[in-house]
Amino acid sequence: MAPYEPEKDTSEAGELRAGRRKAARYAVPIAVAGVAAATIGLVPALATSGDPDLPKVTAQELIEKIAASDTQQLSGNVKISTDLGLPSIGGMAGGFGGGGGTDRSEDGADKGSAADPKSKLMELASGTHTLRVAADGPDKQKVSVLGDASEYSMIHNGDELWAYDSASNEAYHATEKGASSDKGASSEKGDKGHEAGKGAKDVPSTPADFAEQALKAVDDTTSVKVDGTAQVAGRDAYRLVIKPKQSGSTIGQITIAVDEKTGTPLKFSLTPASGGAAVVDAGFTKVDFGKPSASTFDFTPPKGTKVTEADEHGKKGHDFQDKGDKGGKEFDKGDLNEPKIIGEGWSTIAELKLPGGQGLPTAGSGDVPPDAQKLLDSLGDQVDGKFGSGTVFSTRLVNALVTDDGTVYMGAVTKDALVKAANEAH
């Protein structure tokens, strides 16, 4: 029989929180969304080799097993699928397969590298992708996004970060440290290289990356249990199931397949409360916990490759600027306020103000052309309440209410929960 454990009650939440804090050492950004956002039911066969008969474990023991896991070396293939209910953004981002070359502005100026990770990684926000991953400790990682006839790779080796797009034959290079020992003179270059390297290295590319975010959510508002076993990429695993106890969340449940021997998450699935295919689903289709070859992390740009250096890229005006102002007025970060957090746990909502304190254009305002206004109106649902009126923009996971006075309420909660929060704030 596959091990099964009754749902944990809230009296054990303290122990669960302690375990997941240890487990939160895996490196990831948000996004997904962050998002910073995890992997989908288009790949239902990652764990179909039968349910192995494994020793029974509790949810607490399994979380501690993840925390105690010290997997430093691995290689393999990961299939990641995301289905937020949004149209594909492949054309917008130029695609991992490239083919679009370097983007240019209307005046023909070079807008940046086709290999820049910041423009490439958004591709993972929709569709299904196959990644080839390798790691050898904290200083050596490689992630390659495999296309039909091309490949986009990010290689982190020590202080060096390379990104290469085979379709456009362009490369992007960053270093984590400035070349000069003069801190004052080199800090700008070093900071730019560090930020570029951090973003690329921290891209969630394995189930462990996604599992970290889920484990952070384990608290009194959460149900956690071990729900049987599975086999993923030929390895025996336990299924850890995490569910919100609160109403109003768009998250139905999160399932993490945990390797029985190493404690490494092998598969991650996030299913929405509305049902249907998973919103995010990431799982190994092949994995090896041996030491990858040192040459895996070597990279030399092929002959003829256009190389963009991170510090030079930053100097070309890629920060927020008012291009209409000849003086190059920079975007004022003060225009972005820190969000106010409403609620707790899985029903948390972030409230913030749009710059300028104005909402979206409305019909008859003349702020946008009529056709554009029709498109904007079609993307959201109009709502009213004590707060006035506004528009709710929805995905299968994250929803956002933008009121006419420029207030935004956003979270992985239902439309009704957003409207209620806006009403209570007025």
Stockholm file with secondary structure:
# STOCKHOLM 1.0

chainA/1-426         MAPYEPEKDTSEAGELRAGRRKAARYAVPIAVAGVAAATIGLVPALATSGDPDLPKVTAQELIEKIAASDTQQLSGNVKISTDLGLPSIGGMAGGFGGGGGTDRSEDGADKGSAADPKSKLMELASGTHTLRVAADGPDKQKVSVLGDASEYSMIHNGDELWAYDSASNEAYHATEKGASSDKGASSEKGDKGHEAGKGAKDVPSTPADFAEQALKAVDDTTSVKVDGTAQVAGRDAYRLVIKPKQSGSTIGQITIAVDEKTGTPLKFSLTPASGGAAVVDAGFTKVDFGKPSASTFDFTPPKGTKVTEADEHGKKGHDFQDKGDKGGKEFDKGDLNEPKIIGEGWSTIAELKLPGGQGLPTAGSGDVPPDAQKLLDSLGDQVDGKFGSGTVFSTRLVNALVTDDGTVYMGAVTKDALVKAANEAH
#=GR chainA/1-426 SS CCCBCCCCCGGGHHHHHHHHHHHTTSCCCCCBTTBCCCCCTTCTTTTCSCCCCCCCCCHHHHHHHHHHCCCCEEEEEEEEEECCSCCCCHHHHTCTTCCSCSCBCTTCCBCCCTTCHHHHGGGGGSEEEEEEEEEESTTEEEEEEECSSCEEEEEEETTEEEEEETTTTEEEEEESSCSSSCHHHHHHHHHHHHHHHHHHHTSCCSHHHHHHHHHHTCSTTEEEEEEEEEEETTEEEEEEEEEECSTTBSEEEEEEEEETTTCCEEEEEEEETTCSSCSEEEEEEEEECSCCCGGGGCCCCCTTCEEEEHHHHHHTTCSSEETTSTTCEECCGGGSCCCEEESCGGGCEEEEECGGGCCCCCTTSCSSCHHHHHHHHHTSEEEEETTEEEEEEECSSCEEEEETTSEEEEESBCHHHHHHHHHHTC
#=GC SS_cons         CCCBCCCCCGGGHHHHHHHHHHHTTSCCCCCBTTBCCCCCTTCTTTTCSCCCCCCCCCHHHHHHHHHHCCCCEEEEEEEEEECCSCCCCHHHHTCTTCCSCSCBCTTCCBCCCTTCHHHHGGGGGSEEEEEEEEEESTTEEEEEEECSSCEEEEEEETTEEEEEETTTTEEEEEESSCSSSCHHHHHHHHHHHHHHHHHHHTSCCSHHHHHHHHHHTCSTTEEEEEEEEEEETTEEEEEEEEEECSTTBSEEEEEEEEETTTCCEEEEEEEETTCSSCSEEEEEEEEECSCCCGGGGCCCCCTTCEEEEHHHHHHTTCSSEETTSTTCEECCGGGSCCCEEESCGGGCEEEEECGGGCCCCCTTSCSSCHHHHHHHHHTSEEEEETTEEEEEEECSSCEEEEETTSEEEEESBCHHHHHHHHHHTC
//
